[in-house]
């Protein structure tokens, strides 16, 4: 068991110098964890300033993403409720009678809101489509 782990370690040690990523990681490891010389206060302050700048940047981006996502969803929910109310009001005559005026009103509403691709009115059982309207 020991021989196998020694062989694996030697294989990795022989292959490591060929990959630039391994060299970079080793270099960073030596520089960060085992520095050759003491760091100056200027470098420490620059590292600290860079860290805080990146942290604040990430917080600002996350805040903007969250607030814009909330505003878009809230706006779409409000518009959806308005559309459903209008379409329910306009579509009620479809369930009672088949009037041409009703179809024209619904078609006019669809032209006002291009976000709606199509509308289907379905009977109470949910199987039969009573009317379908598409955006022109």
BALOBA-1460 file (C-alpha; in Angstrom, 3 decimals):
// residues 136
<rec num="1" residu="x" x="0.000" y="0.000" z="0.000"/>
<rec num="2" residu="x" x="2.849" y="2.348" z="0.847"/>
<rec num="3" residu="x" x="4.649" y="1.578" z="-2.373"/>
<rec num="4" residu="x" x="1.562" y="2.469" z="-4.405"/>
<rec num="5" residu="x" x="1.134" y="5.827" z="-2.684"/>
<rec num="6" residu="x" x="4.862" y="6.525" z="-3.155"/>
<rec num="7" residu="x" x="4.534" y="5.692" z="-6.847"/>
<rec num="8" residu="x" x="1.518" y="7.976" z="-7.169"/>
<rec num="9" residu="x" x="3.348" y="10.803" z="-5.421"/>
<rec num="10" residu="x" x="6.431" y="10.408" z="-7.600"/>
<rec num="11" residu="x" x="4.265" y="10.306" z="-10.730"/>
<rec num="12" residu="x" x="2.581" y="13.536" z="-9.716"/>
<rec num="13" residu="x" x="5.915" y="15.111" z="-8.787"/>
<rec num="14" residu="x" x="7.364" y="14.209" z="-12.207"/>
<rec num="15" residu="x" x="4.305" y="15.516" z="-14.061"/>
<rec num="16" residu="x" x="3.794" y="18.715" z="-12.038"/>
<rec num="17" residu="x" x="6.543" y="20.872" z="-13.615"/>
<rec num="18" residu="x" x="4.976" y="20.393" z="-17.034"/>
<rec num="19" residu="x" x="1.694" y="22.103" z="-16.144"/>
<rec num="20" residu="x" x="1.803" y="25.862" z="-15.762"/>
<rec num="21" residu="x" x="-1.219" y="25.857" z="-13.422"/>
<rec num="22" residu="x" x="0.641" y="23.710" z="-10.912"/>
<rec num="23" residu="x" x="3.610" y="26.062" z="-11.039"/>
<rec num="24" residu="x" x="1.358" y="29.072" z="-10.499"/>
<rec num="25" residu="x" x="-0.399" y="27.459" z="-7.538"/>
<rec num="26" residu="x" x="2.932" y="26.476" z="-5.985"/>
<rec num="27" residu="x" x="4.254" y="30.003" z="-6.471"/>
<rec num="28" residu="x" x="1.146" y="31.576" z="-4.896"/>
<rec num="29" residu="x" x="1.260" y="29.064" z="-2.058"/>
<rec num="30" residu="x" x="4.872" y="29.997" z="-1.300"/>
<rec num="31" residu="x" x="4.181" y="33.733" z="-1.576"/>
<rec num="32" residu="x" x="1.030" y="33.776" z="0.547"/>
<rec num="33" residu="x" x="1.686" y="31.171" z="3.216"/>
<rec num="34" residu="x" x="5.474" y="31.297" z="3.368"/>
<rec num="35" residu="x" x="6.692" y="34.726" z="2.323"/>
<rec num="36" residu="x" x="10.426" y="35.126" z="1.781"/>
<rec num="37" residu="x" x="10.588" y="38.602" z="3.202"/>
<rec num="38" residu="x" x="8.279" y="40.562" z="5.471"/>
<rec num="39" residu="x" x="5.568" y="42.499" z="3.675"/>
<rec num="40" residu="x" x="5.490" y="46.235" z="3.808"/>
<rec num="41" residu="x" x="2.612" y="48.160" z="5.281"/>
<rec num="42" residu="x" x="1.874" y="49.667" z="1.860"/>
<rec num="43" residu="x" x="1.327" y="46.230" z="0.313"/>
<rec num="44" residu="x" x="-0.874" y="45.187" z="3.211"/>
<rec num="45" residu="x" x="-2.983" y="48.325" z="2.836"/>
<rec num="46" residu="x" x="-3.266" y="47.811" z="-0.919"/>
<rec num="47" residu="x" x="-4.368" y="44.196" z="-0.436"/>
<rec num="48" residu="x" x="-6.903" y="45.294" z="2.164"/>
<rec num="49" residu="x" x="-8.206" y="48.082" z="-0.059"/>
<rec num="50" residu="x" x="-8.494" y="45.714" z="-3.031"/>
<rec num="51" residu="x" x="-10.335" y="43.148" z="-0.915"/>
<rec num="52" residu="x" x="-12.851" y="45.725" z="0.320"/>
<rec num="53" residu="x" x="-13.341" y="47.177" z="-3.166"/>
<rec num="54" residu="x" x="-14.121" y="43.718" z="-4.573"/>
<rec num="55" residu="x" x="-16.441" y="42.939" z="-1.664"/>
<rec num="56" residu="x" x="-18.358" y="46.212" z="-2.031"/>
<rec num="57" residu="x" x="-18.567" y="45.731" z="-5.802"/>
<rec num="58" residu="x" x="-20.059" y="42.257" z="-5.356"/>
<rec num="59" residu="x" x="-22.554" y="43.537" z="-2.784"/>
<rec num="60" residu="x" x="-23.643" y="46.377" z="-5.064"/>
<rec num="61" residu="x" x="-24.074" y="44.050" z="-8.045"/>
<rec num="62" residu="x" x="-26.056" y="41.574" z="-5.919"/>
<rec num="63" residu="x" x="-28.261" y="44.396" z="-4.594"/>
<rec num="64" residu="x" x="-28.944" y="45.779" z="-8.062"/>
<rec num="65" residu="x" x="-29.728" y="42.293" z="-9.388"/>
<rec num="66" residu="x" x="-32.092" y="41.529" z="-6.494"/>
<rec num="67" residu="x" x="-33.946" y="44.848" z="-6.664"/>
<rec num="68" residu="x" x="-34.323" y="44.796" z="-10.459"/>
<rec num="69" residu="x" x="-35.517" y="41.192" z="-10.339"/>
<rec num="70" residu="x" x="-38.066" y="42.121" z="-7.660"/>
<rec num="71" residu="x" x="-39.299" y="45.156" z="-9.615"/>
<rec num="72" residu="x" x="-39.695" y="43.210" z="-12.869"/>
<rec num="73" residu="x" x="-41.573" y="40.368" z="-11.190"/>
<rec num="74" residu="x" x="-43.797" y="42.762" z="-9.275"/>
<rec num="75" residu="x" x="-44.565" y="44.724" z="-12.451"/>
<rec num="76" residu="x" x="-45.409" y="41.573" z="-14.410"/>
<rec num="77" residu="x" x="-47.626" y="40.262" z="-11.624"/>
<rec num="78" residu="x" x="-49.537" y="43.548" z="-11.567"/>
<rec num="79" residu="x" x="-49.910" y="43.610" z="-15.362"/>
<rec num="80" residu="x" x="-51.002" y="39.985" z="-15.384"/>
<rec num="81" residu="x" x="-53.751" y="40.697" z="-12.873"/>
<rec num="82" residu="x" x="-54.975" y="43.637" z="-14.965"/>
<rec num="83" residu="x" x="-54.928" y="41.524" z="-18.158"/>
<rec num="84" residu="x" x="-56.810" y="38.663" z="-16.488"/>
<rec num="85" residu="x" x="-59.441" y="41.038" z="-15.163"/>
<rec num="86" residu="x" x="-60.007" y="42.631" z="-18.569"/>
<rec num="87" residu="x" x="-59.992" y="39.325" z="-20.425"/>
<rec num="88" residu="x" x="-62.358" y="37.762" z="-17.933"/>
<rec num="89" residu="x" x="-64.729" y="40.683" z="-18.335"/>
<rec num="90" residu="x" x="-64.486" y="40.623" z="-22.145"/>
<rec num="91" residu="x" x="-64.666" y="36.829" z="-22.378"/>
<rec num="92" residu="x" x="-67.805" y="36.309" z="-20.305"/>
<rec num="93" residu="x" x="-70.095" y="36.603" z="-23.359"/>
<rec num="94" residu="x" x="-68.178" y="33.761" z="-25.031"/>
<rec num="95" residu="x" x="-69.583" y="31.359" z="-22.461"/>
<rec num="96" residu="x" x="-73.140" y="32.532" z="-23.012"/>
<rec num="97" residu="x" x="-73.261" y="33.394" z="-26.705"/>
<rec num="98" residu="x" x="-70.976" y="33.613" z="-29.699"/>
<rec num="99" residu="x" x="-71.019" y="37.288" z="-30.635"/>
<rec num="100" residu="x" x="-68.817" y="38.944" z="-33.247"/>
<rec num="101" residu="x" x="-68.482" y="42.077" z="-31.119"/>
<rec num="102" residu="x" x="-66.891" y="40.078" z="-28.325"/>
<rec num="103" residu="x" x="-64.306" y="38.642" z="-30.696"/>
<rec num="104" residu="x" x="-63.485" y="42.106" z="-32.006"/>
<rec num="105" residu="x" x="-63.045" y="43.505" z="-28.484"/>
<rec num="106" residu="x" x="-60.723" y="40.714" z="-27.465"/>
<rec num="107" residu="x" x="-58.741" y="41.066" z="-30.695"/>
<rec num="108" residu="x" x="-58.436" y="44.816" z="-30.067"/>
<rec num="109" residu="x" x="-57.146" y="44.124" z="-26.548"/>
<rec num="110" residu="x" x="-54.552" y="41.756" z="-27.984"/>
<rec num="111" residu="x" x="-53.290" y="44.457" z="-30.326"/>
<rec num="112" residu="x" x="-52.906" y="46.832" z="-27.355"/>
<rec num="113" residu="x" x="-50.750" y="44.321" z="-25.463"/>
<rec num="114" residu="x" x="-48.227" y="42.653" z="-27.773"/>
<rec num="115" residu="x" x="-46.802" y="40.742" z="-24.781"/>
<rec num="116" residu="x" x="-49.784" y="38.380" z="-25.022"/>
<rec num="117" residu="x" x="-49.163" y="35.825" z="-27.764"/>
<rec num="118" residu="x" x="-52.525" y="34.085" z="-27.666"/>
<rec num="119" residu="x" x="-55.570" y="33.544" z="-25.465"/>
<rec num="120" residu="x" x="-57.687" y="30.439" z="-25.117"/>
<rec num="121" residu="x" x="-61.065" y="30.270" z="-23.471"/>
<rec num="122" residu="x" x="-61.764" y="26.775" z="-22.148"/>
<rec num="123" residu="x" x="-65.030" y="25.355" z="-20.849"/>
<rec num="124" residu="x" x="-65.579" y="24.477" z="-17.198"/>
<rec num="125" residu="x" x="-64.468" y="20.855" z="-17.648"/>
<rec num="126" residu="x" x="-61.119" y="22.028" z="-18.996"/>
<rec num="127" residu="x" x="-61.204" y="19.798" z="-22.091"/>
<rec num="128" residu="x" x="-63.008" y="21.774" z="-24.758"/>
<rec num="129" residu="x" x="-61.569" y="24.980" z="-26.213"/>
<rec num="130" residu="x" x="-64.376" y="27.493" z="-26.763"/>
<rec num="131" residu="x" x="-62.348" y="30.222" z="-28.462"/>
<rec num="132" residu="x" x="-58.737" y="30.981" z="-29.389"/>
<rec num="133" residu="x" x="-57.366" y="34.407" z="-30.186"/>
<rec num="134" residu="x" x="-53.852" y="35.177" z="-31.447"/>
<rec num="135" residu="x" x="-51.878" y="38.376" z="-31.641"/>
<rec num="136" residu="x" x="-51.987" y="39.719" z="-35.191"/>
